[in-house]
Amino acid sequence: MSKSLIVSALVVITVLALGCSSTARLARLEPGEERVVEHYPGKAKAPSWVKDPFVEKKDRLLFKGQASGASDLGICLRQAKANAVQNLVEAVKVKARSEFSEALRGSTASGMQVSRYMESVIAWTTENIDITGMTPEDEYWNKIAVKTYGGIDHKYQCFVRLSVPLASVQMARNAALTRSVKEADSDAERALAEEVRRQLSGE
């Protein structure tokens, strides 16, 4: 037997042995028990970004989405991306609230005026976000074997990280600031909106 045939035979035997070993381990599971049987991109340890709902990095806002329980990988990834869009909205809300609160510090407006202004301008900011500019950044998933009384089922746990330019978030915020001035119900509210717009636009 040639050397190449011997090597090929050893590879086949090794693969079969590993497959049998894996099958045997799954067979020993009790109903309801789970075991991760596959990772992507091949690392058992999840990357650190799966712990962060959103983060600013250079000139982009990155946000995570996750989903679990689907038996189809494509469906699981689509659910994770939908969750990421929800997290983008939350990220923009948090960022906008922080910026508006800082701009309103020391304002003499009434609490009711400030509350109404904040509620409106944050809602308008999130409405203006252009999700067509989203860019995929990272992907990580696990394939999980689940022992049932009827055999072995599989489900997926998926994580994705997408991003949008911070410039898009700023454009959405600026559009909301302009709208807040135009739609103010009183001179006092208009003065409040105009002051915040000046501060955040750098005028």
C-alpha positions as a printed Julia matrix, in Angstrom:
203×3 Matrix{Float64}:
   0.0    0.0    0.0
   1.4    3.42  -0.95
   2.2    6.04   1.67
  -0.54   8.38   0.37
  -3.17   5.64   0.66
  -2.09   4.9    4.22
  -2.41   8.58   5.15
  -5.85   8.8    3.53
  -7.01   5.7    5.37
  -5.83   7.12   8.69
  -7.7   10.37   8.06
 -10.93   8.47   7.29
 -10.54   6.32  10.4
  -9.91   9.39  12.57
 -12.99  11.2   11.21
 -15.16   8.13  11.74
 -13.83   7.69  15.26
 -14.54  11.31  16.14
 -18.01  11.05  14.65
 -18.79   7.92  16.61
 -17.41   9.47  19.78
 -19.55  12.58  19.32
 -22.66  10.5   18.64
 -21.98   8.4   21.73
 -21.66  11.51  23.91
 -24.96  12.87  22.61
 -26.64   9.52  23.23
 -25.65   9.72  26.89
 -27.51  12.98  27.39
 -30.7   12.95  29.43
 -33.92  14.28  27.83
 -33.83  18.07  28.04
 -30.04  18.27  28.24
 -28.17  20.32  25.65
 -24.69  20.34  24.15
 -23.03  22.76  21.72
 -21.9   20.77  18.68
 -20.75  23.53  16.31
 -19.48  27.11  16.47
 -18.98  29.86  13.95
 -16.4   31.18  13.31
 -14.99  28.08  14.98
 -14.18  29.42  18.44
 -15.92  27.89  21.43
 -15.6   31.1   23.43
 -18.01  33.84  22.41
 -16.35  37.12  21.34
 -16.45  40.0   23.8
 -18.76  42.12  21.63
 -21.76  39.83  22.31
 -21.95  41.4   25.8
 -22.34  44.97  24.5
 -25.78  46.09  23.23
 -24.12  49.04  21.5
 -20.85  50.94  21.45
 -19.32  53.9   19.61
 -16.18  53.06  17.65
 -14.37  55.72  15.63
 -17.0   57.19  13.31
 -19.62  54.44  13.64
 -22.25  53.29  16.12
 -22.12  49.49  16.51
 -25.07  47.56  17.92
 -25.72  43.91  18.66
 -28.68  41.66  17.97
 -29.32  38.13  19.17
 -31.81  35.31  18.8
 -32.08  31.72  19.93
 -34.28  28.66  19.64
 -34.78  28.54  15.86
 -34.11  25.19  14.19
 -33.02  26.91  10.97
 -29.81  28.96  10.88
 -31.1   31.42   8.28
 -34.21  32.18  10.34
 -32.13  32.58  13.5
 -29.8   35.09  11.8
 -32.75  37.09  10.42
 -34.28  37.23  13.91
 -30.95  38.4   15.31
 -30.75  41.18  12.71
 -34.29  42.29  13.54
 -33.31  42.42  17.2
 -30.24  44.46  16.24
 -32.48  47.08  14.62
 -34.47  47.31  17.86
 -31.2   47.78  19.75
 -30.2   50.5   17.29
 -33.35  52.42  18.19
 -32.57  52.0   21.9
 -28.96  53.07  21.32
 -30.08  56.22  19.53
 -32.57  56.96  22.31
 -29.86  56.65  24.97
 -27.4   58.78  23.0
 -30.02  61.43  22.21
 -31.29  61.59  25.78
 -27.74  62.09  27.06
 -27.02  64.9   24.59
 -30.35  66.66  25.13
 -30.09  66.37  28.92
 -26.64  67.96  28.82
 -27.92  70.79  26.62
 -30.89  71.35  28.95
 -28.76  71.57  32.08
 -29.45  74.89  33.79
 -32.57  75.57  31.73
 -35.21  77.74  33.41
 -38.04  75.99  31.55
 -40.68  74.19  33.6
 -40.41  70.48  34.25
 -43.5   69.89  32.09
 -41.99  71.79  29.16
 -38.69  69.92  29.43
 -40.42  66.54  29.7
 -42.66  67.18  26.69
 -39.73  68.49  24.66
 -37.54  65.48  25.48
 -40.27  62.98  24.65
 -40.95  64.56  21.27
 -37.4   65.21  20.12
 -36.16  61.72  21.06
 -39.07  60.09  19.2
 -38.38  62.23  16.12
 -34.68  61.37  16.23
 -35.35  57.63  16.16
 -37.89  58.09  13.34
 -35.24  59.79  11.22
 -32.59  57.07  11.45
 -31.78  55.65   8.02
 -31.42  51.88   8.52
 -30.55  51.41   4.85
 -27.05  52.54   5.78
 -26.51  49.6    8.14
 -23.35  47.58   7.59
 -22.72  44.02   8.88
 -19.67  43.9   11.15
 -19.55  40.55  12.98
 -21.4   37.25  13.29
 -21.21  34.46  15.84
 -23.45  31.43  16.32
 -23.72  28.09  18.06
 -25.49  24.96  16.91
 -26.93  23.18  19.94
 -28.0   19.55  20.14
 -31.01  18.96  22.4
 -31.84  15.48  23.65
 -35.54  14.67  23.41
 -37.47  11.49  24.12
 -37.65  10.98  20.38
 -33.96  11.51  19.65
 -31.76  14.56  19.04
 -33.06  17.95  17.87
 -30.95  20.96  16.97
 -31.4   24.66  17.55
 -29.28  27.74  17.01
 -28.13  30.67  19.09
 -27.09  33.61  16.9
 -25.4   36.95  17.48
 -24.83  39.66  14.89
 -23.27  43.09  15.12
 -24.23  45.83  12.67
 -23.21  49.47  12.43
 -24.35  52.84  11.11
 -22.25  55.97  10.6
 -22.39  58.38  13.53
 -22.97  61.06  10.91
 -26.35  59.42  10.17
 -27.28  59.61  13.86
 -26.26  63.27  13.98
 -28.31  64.04  10.87
 -31.34  62.37  12.45
 -30.82  64.38  15.63
 -30.42  67.67  13.76
 -33.59  67.05  11.76
 -35.44  66.43  15.03
 -34.02  69.65  16.51
 -35.23  71.67  13.53
 -38.68  70.08  13.74
 -38.89  70.83  17.47
 -38.49  74.55  16.75
 -41.09  74.55  13.96
 -43.69  72.59  15.93
 -43.34  74.31  19.31
 -46.75  75.14  20.81
 -45.72  78.32  22.61
 -43.04  81.0   22.63
 -41.52  79.43  25.75
 -41.28  76.0   24.15
 -39.91  77.53  20.94
 -37.23  79.39  22.91
 -36.3   76.14  24.7
 -36.07  74.21  21.42
 -34.05  76.96  19.74
 -31.56  77.11  22.62
 -30.95  73.35  22.51
 -30.63  73.45  18.72
 -27.99  76.21  18.94
 -25.98  74.35  21.56
 -25.94  71.01  19.77
 -25.37  72.45  16.3
 -22.43  74.5   17.56
 -23.87  77.87  16.53
